[in-house]
């Protein structure tokens, strides 16, 4: 008879193992067996909890998005009401050590690949992109006026590009450099407004 309460613990272990395996492999070529082994259980149990590899990947991405969302909300709560500190808070949260570690970067990039063929992944990606855009626009409207949509699109593309570059380079991701890169772009856009 299974122990009561083990399902959420095992699911969480499988989600964490998926993130680590995606980051390690750098592709979606990760088997349920590899994920289950890392989580310390059988692949049959992994299939029992999630049904398919695709569902495990989606659960991992929901987890990554949940952590990212919580980080952004916390950063915005600390930033106050002024637009520039709020904008910086969003960017710092995007590249925080929790969100910008090798495994998370790998998971994000694989999520983009999955979104090309899996409707639920595409939907999750669209939700993330809308939230990022919305959060950026709140600050940017006060800072750059009519150019807010264009600047928000540029920042979103730059964030994605920095993640891509980090995935392709050797060594651990550099959060400070990533934030500085995007903030340089923001500073140039703000200077252009004046």
PLY file of the C-alpha trace (Angstrom):
ply
format ascii 1.0
element vertex 194
property float x
property float y
property float z
element edge 193
property int vertex1
property int vertex2
end_header
0.00 0.00 0.00
1.48 3.39 -0.96
2.35 5.90 1.69
-0.13 8.75 1.94
1.29 12.09 0.93
4.09 10.69 -1.23
2.60 11.76 -4.56
3.39 15.50 -4.22
6.89 14.70 -2.95
7.58 12.33 -5.83
6.12 14.70 -8.41
8.31 17.52 -7.09
11.36 15.23 -7.27
10.53 14.33 -10.86
10.09 18.00 -11.80
13.46 18.90 -10.25
15.11 15.93 -11.95
13.61 17.00 -15.29
15.06 20.50 -14.95
18.49 19.11 -14.08
18.43 16.57 -16.92
17.29 19.15 -19.49
20.07 21.47 -18.37
22.63 18.67 -18.45
21.59 17.35 -21.87
20.94 20.73 -23.44
18.15 19.22 -25.51
14.80 17.47 -25.30
16.62 14.17 -25.86
16.10 13.16 -22.26
14.32 9.93 -21.46
11.79 9.32 -18.73
14.17 6.66 -17.48
16.95 9.25 -17.03
14.59 11.61 -15.23
13.22 8.87 -12.98
16.70 7.57 -12.17
17.84 11.06 -11.13
14.70 11.37 -8.98
15.40 7.99 -7.38
12.39 6.11 -8.69
11.30 3.87 -11.54
10.22 5.12 -14.94
6.91 3.29 -14.40
6.25 5.49 -11.37
7.12 8.60 -13.37
4.64 7.55 -16.07
2.08 6.80 -13.38
2.31 10.36 -12.02
2.55 12.26 -15.31
1.44 9.94 -18.09
4.06 11.00 -20.63
7.42 12.66 -21.09
5.66 15.68 -22.57
3.58 16.08 -19.40
6.71 15.86 -17.25
8.33 18.59 -19.38
5.22 20.76 -19.06
5.15 20.29 -15.28
8.81 21.30 -15.12
8.10 24.43 -17.13
5.11 25.32 -14.97
7.44 25.04 -11.99
10.10 27.26 -13.59
7.41 29.82 -14.53
5.98 29.71 -11.02
9.39 30.40 -9.45
10.01 33.19 -11.96
6.62 34.77 -11.27
7.15 34.67 -7.52
10.57 36.23 -7.91
9.20 39.06 -10.07
6.31 39.73 -7.67
8.70 39.85 -4.72
11.11 42.15 -6.54
8.28 44.49 -7.56
6.95 44.60 -4.00
10.37 45.74 -2.79
10.92 48.20 -5.64
8.23 50.67 -4.63
6.11 52.74 -6.98
8.73 54.56 -9.07
8.96 53.24 -12.65
12.73 52.95 -13.06
13.35 50.87 -9.91
10.40 48.67 -10.89
11.85 48.11 -14.35
15.23 47.24 -12.85
13.52 44.86 -10.41
11.89 42.95 -13.27
15.22 42.60 -15.04
17.11 41.56 -11.91
14.45 38.93 -11.21
14.76 37.65 -14.78
18.46 37.02 -14.21
18.44 36.15 -10.53
20.64 33.22 -9.45
17.52 31.06 -9.01
16.19 31.79 -12.49
19.52 32.08 -14.28
21.30 28.89 -13.24
22.51 26.48 -15.91
19.62 24.02 -15.41
16.94 26.72 -15.60
18.52 28.26 -18.71
18.52 24.83 -20.35
14.91 24.25 -19.35
13.86 27.62 -20.81
15.55 26.94 -24.14
14.04 23.48 -24.38
10.69 24.97 -23.50
10.95 27.27 -26.54
11.64 24.21 -28.70
8.71 22.32 -27.17
6.41 25.31 -27.79
6.93 24.91 -31.53
5.05 21.61 -31.57
3.07 21.29 -28.32
0.01 23.56 -27.96
0.09 23.60 -24.13
3.75 24.64 -24.17
2.90 27.34 -26.71
0.11 28.55 -24.41
2.44 28.66 -21.38
5.04 30.55 -23.38
2.40 33.07 -24.50
1.32 33.57 -20.87
4.92 34.26 -19.85
5.48 36.66 -22.73
2.25 38.58 -22.00
3.13 38.90 -18.31
6.65 40.11 -19.07
5.32 42.61 -21.59
2.63 43.83 -19.20
5.07 44.25 -16.32
7.51 46.13 -18.53
4.82 48.40 -20.00
3.68 49.61 -16.58
7.11 51.16 -16.01
7.98 52.01 -19.60
4.87 54.10 -20.26
6.00 56.51 -17.56
9.61 56.47 -18.80
9.38 56.49 -22.61
5.75 57.34 -23.37
4.59 56.33 -26.85
7.70 54.20 -27.42
6.80 51.85 -24.54
5.57 49.00 -26.79
8.69 49.13 -28.96
11.07 49.30 -26.00
9.23 46.47 -24.21
9.56 44.30 -27.33
13.28 45.13 -27.48
13.79 44.24 -23.82
11.89 40.96 -24.23
14.01 40.03 -27.25
17.18 40.99 -25.41
16.25 38.87 -22.38
15.62 35.88 -24.67
18.90 36.55 -26.49
20.91 36.73 -23.29
19.45 33.37 -22.20
20.40 31.88 -25.57
23.96 33.19 -25.38
24.36 31.87 -21.85
23.22 28.42 -22.96
25.85 28.38 -25.68
28.83 29.53 -23.64
31.05 27.57 -21.29
30.89 28.03 -17.55
28.14 29.17 -15.21
25.71 31.90 -16.20
26.77 35.41 -15.18
23.73 37.12 -13.63
25.49 40.44 -13.06
26.67 40.66 -16.68
23.23 39.70 -17.99
21.52 42.42 -15.95
24.16 44.96 -16.99
23.66 44.12 -20.68
19.92 44.69 -20.53
20.20 47.76 -18.29
22.65 49.32 -20.79
19.98 48.93 -23.45
17.35 50.45 -21.15
19.67 53.37 -20.30
20.20 54.06 -24.02
16.46 54.02 -24.61
15.84 56.35 -21.68
18.54 58.72 -22.89
16.92 58.76 -26.33
13.66 59.86 -24.68
15.26 62.96 -23.15
0 1
1 2
2 3
3 4
4 5
5 6
6 7
7 8
8 9
9 10
10 11
11 12
12 13
13 14
14 15
15 16
16 17
17 18
18 19
19 20
20 21
21 22
22 23
23 24
24 25
25 26
26 27
27 28
28 29
29 30
30 31
31 32
32 33
33 34
34 35
35 36
36 37
37 38
38 39
39 40
40 41
41 42
42 43
43 44
44 45
45 46
46 47
47 48
48 49
49 50
50 51
51 52
52 53
53 54
54 55
55 56
56 57
57 58
58 59
59 60
60 61
61 62
62 63
63 64
64 65
65 66
66 67
67 68
68 69
69 70
70 71
71 72
72 73
73 74
74 75
75 76
76 77
77 78
78 79
79 80
80 81
81 82
82 83
83 84
84 85
85 86
86 87
87 88
88 89
89 90
90 91
91 92
92 93
93 94
94 95
95 96
96 97
97 98
98 99
99 100
100 101
101 102
102 103
103 104
104 105
105 106
106 107
107 108
108 109
109 110
110 111
111 112
112 113
113 114
114 115
115 116
116 117
117 118
118 119
119 120
120 121
121 122
122 123
123 124
124 125
125 126
126 127
127 128
128 129
129 130
130 131
131 132
132 133
133 134
134 135
135 136
136 137
137 138
138 139
139 140
140 141
141 142
142 143
143 144
144 145
145 146
146 147
147 148
148 149
149 150
150 151
151 152
152 153
153 154
154 155
155 156
156 157
157 158
158 159
159 160
160 161
161 162
162 163
163 164
164 165
165 166
166 167
167 168
168 169
169 170
170 171
171 172
172 173
173 174
174 175
175 176
176 177
177 178
178 179
179 180
180 181
181 182
182 183
183 184
184 185
185 186
186 187
187 188
188 189
189 190
190 191
191 192
192 193
